[in-house]
Amino acid sequence: MDQPNLSPLHELHLTNSAKFIEFAGWTMPFSYSGTIKEHNYVRNDVGYFDVSHMGRLKIDNDSIDSLSSLICSDIKNLKHGKALYSIFTNENGCALDDVIFWKFPNYILLICNAINTEKIITHLTNTNIKFEDITKQTALVAVQGPNAIEKLGSILSIPESFSCLENDIYTYARTGYTGEDGLEIMVNIKNLENLLNLLSNIQPCGLGSRDTLRLEASLPLYGFELSEDITPVEAGLKWTITNDENYLGSKKITEQLKNSDHKVLKKFIIDSRNIARTGTKVTSKALSGIVTSGNYSPILKKSIGFVLLESMPDTDLLEFEIRGNLVEGKIIKKRFLK
């Protein structure tokens, strides 16, 4: 059996007494001082996450036409110095992965989910897209929270939201996965000492709190709200569909945009501590559904999550089957947090 990959920051995590998990072939920190504490660091102050397990592929700008044929968003007209959230789709319009692109004058950096890195590498290779896999040559962290920009502003020039910059040491963007402001920062491992100094006065946070934070921020997680059986339309991500040209799966996606005969992902809230976790069965009148993600919100003090229903419901009321009991909840149309 192959040994799991270790982050370039693994020794730092050991020093900080991290509790580790195995994920997508990597040993990564799940928590340090506790998931709820770390959740609150990011909501109220600032924390950093090691996300070096995510794939990092440096794509030649000459391949932009081929790249455009694989995603549902308009990357060709994206300006240099901007970031783009998009989705690789298959021939059925379903999600192969949801990713972030950072577009620079000489290349495009693709950041993909760790669980899908090999799949995306194969996908790009089969489409003759020129790229370099720099995942193991680099480290990637996300510094997030209302005080993140103030903390980093004395060291880095701060770009606008969903914009990216690079210098001799750091490549970074004002993006994240928590609903808070902050930067995602990549360095070559030869510059690791610079990154360690940058992080020295910031609280470390694990993947456990990253998941509760993204859920509170109403953000999807691949393998749960998106998959090779769920389209961007079904996942409520119509706003990502800005590619007006033909791309893989575009016919199916265009059909779904014109009618409502498809699955629907909805956000829900339960006004109690009853947690409807992944896999919980749900009904909305005669409609059936299943919880894709569910957890307790440390900020809202309620249970929240996503439910995938067979089709569009005509009521906001839901019933969850939790430990043999039916528990009421309701669909909400706004984000869980402003």
Sine and cosine of phi, psi and omega as CSV:
sin_phi,cos_phi,sin_psi,cos_psi,sin_omega,cos_omega
0.00,0.00,0.73,-0.68,-0.02,-1.00
-0.91,0.41,0.61,-0.79,0.09,-1.00
-0.95,0.30,0.64,-0.77,0.03,-1.00
-0.91,0.41,0.48,-0.88,0.07,-1.00
-0.94,0.33,0.54,-0.84,0.07,-1.00
-0.93,-0.36,0.65,-0.76,0.08,-1.00
-0.91,0.42,0.49,-0.87,0.13,-0.99
-0.86,0.52,-0.32,0.95,-0.01,-1.00
-0.99,-0.12,0.24,0.97,-0.10,-0.99
-0.85,0.53,-0.68,0.74,0.00,-1.00
-0.89,0.46,-0.60,0.80,0.07,-1.00
-0.88,0.47,-0.67,0.75,0.01,-1.00
-0.90,0.43,-0.62,0.78,0.06,-1.00
-0.89,0.45,-0.68,0.74,0.02,-1.00
-0.88,0.48,-0.57,0.82,-0.02,-1.00
-1.00,0.00,0.21,0.98,0.07,-1.00
0.85,0.53,0.71,0.70,0.02,-1.00
-0.93,0.37,0.51,-0.86,0.21,-0.98
-0.99,-0.15,0.80,-0.60,-0.18,-0.98
-0.97,-0.23,0.41,-0.91,0.18,-0.98
-0.74,-0.67,0.37,-0.93,0.13,-0.99
-1.00,-0.07,0.80,-0.59,-0.03,-1.00
-0.55,-0.83,0.84,-0.54,0.09,-1.00
0.79,0.61,0.63,0.78,0.04,-1.00
0.99,0.12,0.20,0.98,-0.02,-1.00
-0.81,-0.59,0.53,-0.85,0.20,-0.98
-0.99,-0.11,0.91,-0.41,-0.10,-0.99
-0.76,-0.65,0.45,-0.89,0.00,-1.00
-0.94,0.33,0.80,-0.60,0.08,-1.00
-1.00,0.02,-0.63,0.78,0.04,-1.00
-0.30,-0.95,0.23,-0.97,0.05,-1.00
-0.84,-0.54,-0.94,0.35,-0.02,-1.00
-0.99,-0.15,-0.04,1.00,-0.01,-1.00
0.83,-0.56,0.63,-0.77,-0.11,-0.99
-0.86,0.51,-0.70,0.71,-0.04,-1.00
-0.92,0.38,-0.67,0.75,0.05,-1.00
-0.86,0.52,-0.71,0.71,-0.03,-1.00
-0.93,0.37,-0.59,0.81,0.10,-0.99
-0.83,0.56,-0.72,0.69,-0.04,-1.00
-0.95,0.30,-0.50,0.87,0.12,-0.99
-0.82,0.57,-0.73,0.68,-0.09,-1.00
-0.96,0.28,-0.62,0.79,0.01,-1.00
-0.94,0.33,-0.53,0.85,-0.13,-0.99
-0.95,-0.31,-0.34,0.94,-0.08,-1.00
-0.59,-0.81,-0.99,-0.17,0.01,-1.00
-0.30,-0.95,0.56,-0.83,0.09,-1.00
-0.49,-0.87,0.27,-0.96,0.06,-1.00
-0.82,-0.57,0.50,-0.86,0.05,-1.00
-0.87,-0.50,0.70,-0.71,0.21,-0.98
-0.99,0.12,0.90,-0.44,0.02,-1.00
-0.86,-0.52,0.55,0.83,-0.02,-1.00
-0.92,0.39,-0.22,0.98,0.05,-1.00
-0.95,0.30,-0.33,0.95,-0.01,-1.00
-0.94,0.33,0.57,-0.82,-0.02,-1.00
-0.95,0.31,0.61,-0.79,0.04,-1.00
-0.76,-0.65,0.92,-0.38,-0.08,-1.00
-0.86,-0.52,0.81,-0.59,-0.03,-1.00
-0.99,-0.11,0.94,-0.34,-0.14,-0.99
-0.98,-0.18,0.70,-0.71,0.05,-1.00
-0.92,0.40,0.74,-0.68,0.00,-1.00
-0.88,0.48,-0.39,0.92,0.03,-1.00
-0.91,0.41,-0.26,0.96,-0.03,-1.00
-1.00,-0.10,0.23,0.97,-0.15,-0.99
-0.91,0.42,-0.55,0.84,0.03,-1.00
-0.91,0.41,-0.70,0.72,0.03,-1.00
-0.91,0.41,-0.65,0.76,0.03,-1.00
-0.88,0.47,-0.67,0.74,0.00,-1.00
-0.87,0.50,-0.49,0.87,-0.03,-1.00
-0.97,0.26,-0.06,1.00,-0.07,-1.00
-0.92,-0.39,-0.17,0.99,-0.10,-1.00
-0.81,-0.58,0.35,-0.94,-0.10,-1.00
-1.00,0.00,-0.03,1.00,-0.06,-1.00
-0.93,-0.36,0.35,-0.94,-0.04,-1.00
-1.00,0.08,1.00,-0.10,0.04,-1.00
-1.00,-0.03,-0.37,0.93,-0.06,-1.00
-0.92,0.40,-0.58,0.81,-0.01,-1.00
-0.99,-0.11,0.09,1.00,0.08,-1.00
-0.94,0.34,0.75,-0.66,-0.02,-1.00
-0.95,0.30,0.46,-0.89,0.13,-0.99
-0.88,0.47,0.62,-0.78,-0.03,-1.00
1.00,0.05,0.17,0.98,0.02,-1.00
-0.89,-0.45,0.43,-0.90,0.07,-1.00
-0.95,-0.30,0.43,-0.90,-0.05,-1.00
-0.61,-0.79,0.80,-0.60,0.17,-0.98
-1.00,0.00,0.76,-0.65,-0.01,-1.00
-0.48,-0.88,0.01,-1.00,-0.08,-1.00
-0.72,-0.69,0.81,-0.59,0.21,-0.98
-0.97,0.24,0.78,-0.62,-0.03,-1.00
-0.91,-0.41,0.44,-0.90,0.08,-1.00
-0.99,-0.10,-0.10,-1.00,-0.07,-1.00
-0.90,0.43,-0.32,0.95,0.04,-1.00
-1.00,-0.08,0.12,0.99,0.02,-1.00
0.99,0.15,0.05,1.00,-0.02,-1.00
-1.00,0.05,0.23,-0.97,-0.17,-0.99
-1.00,0.08,0.85,-0.53,0.18,-0.98
-0.99,0.15,-0.56,0.83,0.07,-1.00
-0.12,-0.99,0.46,-0.89,0.20,-0.98
-0.95,-0.31,0.69,-0.72,-0.25,-0.97
-0.65,-0.76,0.17,-0.98,0.15,-0.99
-0.87,-0.50,0.69,-0.72,0.15,-0.99
-0.93,-0.36,0.68,-0.74,0.20,-0.98
-0.92,-0.39,0.88,-0.48,-0.11,-0.99
-0.98,-0.19,0.88,-0.48,0.04,-1.00
-0.91,-0.41,0.26,-0.96,-0.04,-1.00
-0.85,0.53,-0.54,0.84,-0.11,-0.99
-0.96,-0.27,-0.20,0.98,-0.03,-1.00
-0.26,-0.97,0.18,-0.98,0.10,-0.99
-0.86,-0.51,0.80,-0.60,0.08,-1.00
-1.00,-0.05,0.84,-0.55,0.05,-1.00
-0.97,-0.25,0.83,-0.56,0.08,-1.00
-0.93,-0.38,0.89,-0.45,-0.07,-1.00
-0.88,-0.48,0.24,-0.97,0.01,-1.00
-0.92,0.39,0.63,-0.77,-0.06,-1.00
-0.83,0.56,-0.64,0.77,-0.05,-1.00
-0.92,0.39,-0.31,0.95,-0.07,-1.00
-0.92,-0.40,0.09,1.00,-0.10,-1.00
-0.84,0.55,-0.77,0.64,-0.03,-1.00
-0.90,0.44,-0.59,0.81,0.03,-1.00
-0.90,0.44,-0.69,0.73,-0.01,-1.00
-0.94,0.34,-0.62,0.79,0.07,-1.00
-0.85,0.52,-0.72,0.69,0.03,-1.00
-0.89,0.45,-0.67,0.75,-0.01,-1.00
-0.88,0.48,-0.72,0.70,0.01,-1.00
-0.91,0.40,-0.66,0.75,0.00,-1.00
-0.88,0.47,-0.69,0.72,-0.01,-1.00
-0.92,0.39,-0.32,0.95,0.01,-1.00
-0.98,-0.20,0.15,0.99,0.04,-1.00
0.87,0.49,0.57,0.82,0.07,-1.00
-1.00,0.05,0.76,-0.65,-0.03,-1.00
-0.99,0.11,0.81,-0.58,-0.01,-1.00
-0.44,-0.90,0.26,-0.97,0.09,-1.00
-0.82,-0.58,0.78,-0.63,0.05,-1.00
-0.99,0.11,0.94,-0.33,-0.04,-1.00
-0.94,-0.33,0.28,0.96,-0.07,-1.00
-0.82,0.58,-0.76,0.65,-0.11,-0.99
-1.00,0.04,-0.02,1.00,0.08,-1.00
-1.00,-0.07,-0.10,0.99,-0.16,-0.99
-0.70,-0.71,0.25,-0.97,0.18,-0.98
-0.87,-0.50,0.50,-0.87,-0.01,-1.00
-0.71,-0.71,0.79,-0.61,0.06,-1.00
-0.78,-0.62,0.38,-0.92,0.10,-1.00
-0.86,-0.52,0.89,-0.46,0.07,-1.00
-0.98,-0.19,0.89,-0.45,-0.20,-0.98
-0.73,-0.69,0.53,-0.85,0.08,-1.00
0.66,-0.75,0.29,-0.96,-0.04,-1.00
-0.88,0.48,-0.37,0.93,0.01,-1.00
-0.96,-0.27,0.17,0.98,-0.06,-1.00
-0.89,0.45,-0.72,0.70,-0.07,-1.00
-0.92,0.39,-0.65,0.76,0.06,-1.00
-0.88,0.48,-0.63,0.78,-0.02,-1.00
-0.92,0.40,-0.60,0.80,-0.11,-0.99
-1.00,-0.09,-0.24,0.97,-0.14,-0.99
-0.90,0.43,-0.39,0.92,0.01,-1.00
-0.99,0.15,-0.19,0.98,-0.05,-1.00
-0.94,-0.35,-0.60,0.80,-0.10,-0.99
-0.83,-0.55,0.55,-0.84,0.23,-0.97
-0.93,0.36,0.72,-0.70,-0.11,-0.99
-0.99,-0.13,0.87,-0.49,0.06,-1.00
-0.98,0.19,0.19,-0.98,0.12,-0.99
-0.94,0.33,0.22,-0.98,0.01,-1.00
-0.84,0.54,0.67,-0.74,-0.02,-1.00
0.82,0.57,0.63,0.78,0.12,-0.99
-0.81,-0.58,0.36,-0.93,-0.08,-1.00
-0.73,-0.69,0.46,-0.89,0.01,-1.00
-0.64,-0.76,0.27,-0.96,0.14,-0.99
-0.52,-0.86,0.48,-0.87,0.13,-0.99
-0.69,-0.73,-0.29,-0.96,-0.08,-1.00
-0.91,0.41,-0.37,0.93,-0.08,-1.00
-0.91,-0.42,-0.72,0.70,-0.17,-0.99
-0.92,-0.38,0.64,-0.77,0.22,-0.97
-0.87,-0.49,0.81,-0.59,-0.18,-0.98
-0.41,-0.91,0.32,-0.95,0.01,-1.00
-0.61,-0.79,0.45,-0.89,0.05,-1.00
-1.00,0.04,0.95,0.30,-0.03,-1.00
-0.70,-0.72,0.07,-1.00,0.02,-1.00
0.10,-1.00,-0.12,-0.99,-0.15,-0.99
-0.64,-0.77,0.50,0.86,-0.08,-1.00
-0.81,-0.58,-0.21,0.98,-0.12,-0.99
1.00,0.04,-0.08,1.00,0.03,-1.00
-0.97,-0.24,0.23,-0.97,0.08,-1.00
-0.96,0.29,0.29,-0.96,0.04,-1.00
0.44,-0.90,-0.08,-1.00,0.00,-1.00
-0.81,-0.59,0.58,-0.82,0.25,-0.97
-0.97,-0.24,0.80,-0.60,-0.23,-0.97
-0.80,-0.60,0.78,-0.62,0.04,-1.00
-0.90,-0.43,0.66,-0.75,0.12,-0.99
-0.72,-0.69,0.47,-0.88,0.21,-0.98
-0.93,0.37,0.55,-0.83,-0.08,-1.00
-0.89,0.46,-0.34,0.94,0.06,-1.00
-0.93,0.36,-0.31,0.95,0.03,-1.00
-0.96,-0.28,0.39,0.92,-0.08,-1.00
-0.87,0.49,-0.58,0.82,-0.02,-1.00
-0.88,0.48,-0.61,0.79,0.06,-1.00
-0.88,0.47,-0.67,0.75,0.01,-1.00
-0.92,0.40,-0.65,0.76,0.01,-1.00
-0.88,0.48,-0.64,0.77,0.03,-1.00
-0.91,0.41,-0.64,0.77,0.00,-1.00
-0.89,0.46,-0.57,0.82,-0.07,-1.00
-1.00,0.01,-0.06,1.00,-0.24,-0.97
-0.88,0.47,-0.48,0.88,-0.03,-1.00
-0.93,-0.36,0.42,0.91,-0.02,-1.00
-0.86,-0.51,0.64,-0.77,-0.02,-1.00
-0.93,0.36,0.76,-0.64,0.10,-1.00
-0.97,0.24,0.59,-0.81,0.01,-1.00
-0.73,-0.69,0.55,-0.83,-0.06,-1.00
-0.99,-0.16,0.02,-1.00,-0.05,-1.00
-0.93,0.38,-0.36,0.93,0.05,-1.00
-0.88,0.47,-0.76,0.65,0.00,-1.00
-0.96,0.29,-0.48,0.88,0.06,-1.00
-0.87,0.49,-0.59,0.81,0.01,-1.00
-0.95,0.31,-0.68,0.73,0.01,-1.00
-0.93,0.37,-0.56,0.83,0.03,-1.00
-0.92,0.39,-0.70,0.72,-0.02,-1.00
-0.92,0.40,-0.56,0.83,0.02,-1.00
-0.93,0.38,-0.71,0.70,0.07,-1.00
-0.85,0.52,-0.54,0.84,-0.01,-1.00
-0.99,0.11,0.08,1.00,0.04,-1.00
0.90,0.43,0.57,0.82,-0.02,-1.00
-0.98,-0.21,0.65,-0.76,-0.04,-1.00
-0.98,0.22,0.38,-0.93,0.09,-1.00
-0.84,-0.54,0.78,-0.62,0.00,-1.00
-0.89,0.45,0.65,-0.76,-0.08,-1.00
1.00,-0.08,-0.18,0.98,-0.01,-1.00
-0.81,-0.59,-0.94,0.34,0.02,-1.00
-1.00,0.07,-0.32,0.95,0.06,-1.00
-0.75,-0.66,0.60,-0.80,0.02,-1.00
-0.25,-0.97,-0.05,-1.00,0.05,-1.00
-0.97,0.25,0.11,0.99,0.11,-0.99
-0.86,-0.50,0.07,1.00,-0.05,-1.00
-0.77,-0.64,0.78,-0.62,0.00,-1.00
-1.00,0.02,0.27,-0.96,0.11,-0.99
-0.86,0.52,-0.56,0.83,0.02,-1.00
-0.91,0.42,-0.74,0.67,-0.01,-1.00
-0.89,0.45,-0.52,0.85,-0.03,-1.00
-0.99,0.12,0.05,1.00,0.01,-1.00
0.97,0.25,0.45,0.89,-0.05,-1.00
-0.92,-0.40,0.64,0.77,0.01,-1.00
-0.85,0.53,-0.51,0.86,-0.05,-1.00
-0.90,0.44,-0.30,0.96,0.04,-1.00
-0.99,0.15,-0.22,0.98,-0.12,-0.99
-1.00,0.02,1.00,0.08,-0.05,-1.00
-0.85,-0.52,0.05,1.00,0.02,-1.00
-1.00,0.09,0.94,-0.33,-0.05,-1.00
-0.99,0.12,-0.14,0.99,0.00,-1.00
-1.00,-0.02,0.14,-0.99,0.08,-1.00
-0.95,0.33,0.71,-0.70,0.08,-1.00
-0.60,-0.80,0.25,-0.97,-0.06,-1.00
-0.84,0.54,0.87,-0.49,0.00,-1.00
1.00,0.04,0.03,1.00,-0.09,-1.00
-0.90,0.43,-0.51,0.86,0.00,-1.00
-0.89,0.45,-0.72,0.70,-0.01,-1.00
-0.91,0.41,-0.66,0.75,-0.01,-1.00
-0.91,0.42,-0.66,0.75,0.04,-1.00
-0.88,0.47,-0.65,0.76,0.05,-1.00
-0.87,0.50,-0.70,0.71,-0.03,-1.00
-0.92,0.40,-0.54,0.84,0.03,-1.00
-0.91,0.40,-0.40,0.92,-0.06,-1.00
-1.00,-0.03,-0.25,0.97,0.00,-1.00
-0.61,-0.79,0.11,-0.99,-0.05,-1.00
-0.93,-0.37,0.29,0.96,-0.04,-1.00
-1.00,0.07,0.93,0.36,-0.01,-1.00
-0.31,-0.95,0.19,-0.98,0.06,-1.00
-0.89,0.45,0.36,-0.93,-0.03,-1.00
-0.66,-0.75,0.76,-0.65,0.08,-1.00
-0.99,-0.11,0.76,-0.65,-0.01,-1.00
-0.76,-0.65,0.49,-0.87,0.11,-0.99
-1.00,0.06,0.58,-0.82,0.03,-1.00
-0.71,-0.70,0.31,-0.95,0.07,-1.00
-0.66,-0.75,0.64,-0.77,0.07,-1.00
-0.87,-0.49,0.84,-0.55,-0.08,-1.00
-0.98,0.18,0.79,0.61,0.03,-1.00
-0.26,-0.96,-0.05,-1.00,0.02,-1.00
-1.00,0.00,0.09,1.00,0.08,-1.00
-0.93,0.37,0.91,-0.41,-0.05,-1.00
-0.99,-0.10,0.85,-0.53,0.11,-0.99
-1.00,-0.02,0.98,-0.19,-0.10,-1.00
-1.00,0.02,0.11,-0.99,0.00,-1.00
-0.78,0.63,0.78,-0.63,0.02,-1.00
0.99,-0.11,-0.17,0.98,0.03,-1.00
-0.89,0.46,0.73,-0.69,0.02,-1.00
-0.98,0.21,0.61,-0.80,-0.08,-1.00
-0.71,-0.71,0.55,-0.83,0.16,-0.99
-0.77,-0.64,0.53,-0.85,0.13,-0.99
-0.72,-0.69,1.00,-0.09,-0.21,-0.98
0.82,0.57,-0.87,-0.49,-0.06,-1.00
-1.00,0.06,-0.13,0.99,-0.03,-1.00
-0.99,0.16,0.59,-0.80,0.10,-1.00
-0.95,-0.30,0.42,-0.91,0.04,-1.00
-0.35,-0.94,0.00,-1.00,-0.01,-1.00
-0.58,-0.81,0.60,-0.80,0.04,-1.00
-0.96,0.27,0.79,-0.62,0.05,-1.00
-1.00,0.00,-0.66,0.75,0.09,-1.00
-0.59,-0.81,0.63,-0.78,0.05,-1.00
-0.39,-0.92,0.62,-0.79,0.01,-1.00
-0.28,-0.96,0.05,-1.00,0.05,-1.00
-1.00,-0.03,0.75,-0.67,0.01,-1.00
-1.00,0.03,0.91,-0.42,0.03,-1.00
-0.89,0.45,-0.43,0.90,-0.01,-1.00
-1.00,0.08,-0.73,0.69,-0.04,-1.00
-0.99,0.15,-0.31,0.95,-0.06,-1.00
0.86,0.51,0.57,0.82,0.02,-1.00
-0.62,-0.78,0.23,-0.97,0.08,-1.00
-1.00,0.03,0.70,-0.72,-0.05,-1.00
-0.70,-0.71,0.22,-0.98,0.07,-1.00
0.17,-0.98,-0.12,-0.99,0.07,-1.00
-0.90,-0.43,0.61,-0.79,0.10,-1.00
-0.80,-0.60,0.70,-0.71,0.06,-1.00
-0.98,-0.21,0.91,-0.41,-0.04,-1.00
-0.98,-0.22,0.38,-0.92,-0.04,-1.00
-0.87,0.50,-0.59,0.81,0.01,-1.00
-0.33,-0.94,-0.04,-1.00,-0.07,-1.00
-0.91,0.42,0.84,-0.55,0.01,-1.00
-0.98,0.22,0.40,-0.91,0.06,-1.00
-0.96,-0.27,0.24,0.97,0.09,-1.00
-0.57,-0.82,0.40,-0.92,0.04,-1.00
-1.00,-0.02,-0.08,1.00,-0.05,-1.00
-0.99,0.13,0.67,-0.74,0.01,-1.00
-0.76,-0.66,0.47,-0.89,0.14,-0.99
-0.83,-0.56,0.78,-0.63,-0.03,-1.00
-0.94,-0.35,0.67,-0.74,0.06,-1.00
-1.00,-0.08,0.98,-0.17,-0.09,-1.00
-0.87,-0.49,0.91,-0.41,0.02,-1.00
0.77,0.64,0.71,0.71,0.07,-1.00
0.99,0.13,-0.01,1.00,0.01,-1.00
-0.90,-0.44,0.47,-0.88,0.10,-1.00
-1.00,-0.05,0.83,-0.55,-0.04,-1.00
-0.88,-0.48,0.74,-0.67,-0.03,-1.00
-0.99,0.12,0.58,-0.82,0.10,-0.99
-0.54,-0.84,-0.02,-1.00,0.00,-1.00
-0.58,-0.81,0.49,-0.87,0.08,-1.00
-0.97,0.23,0.67,-0.74,0.13,-0.99
-0.88,-0.47,0.55,-0.83,-0.08,-1.00
-0.99,-0.12,-0.38,0.93,0.00,-1.00
-1.00,-0.06,0.13,-0.99,0.10,-0.99
-0.90,0.43,0.42,-0.91,0.04,-1.00
-0.89,0.46,-0.66,0.75,0.05,-1.00
-0.86,-0.50,0.55,-0.84,0.04,-1.00
-0.95,0.30,0.00,0.00,0.00,0.00
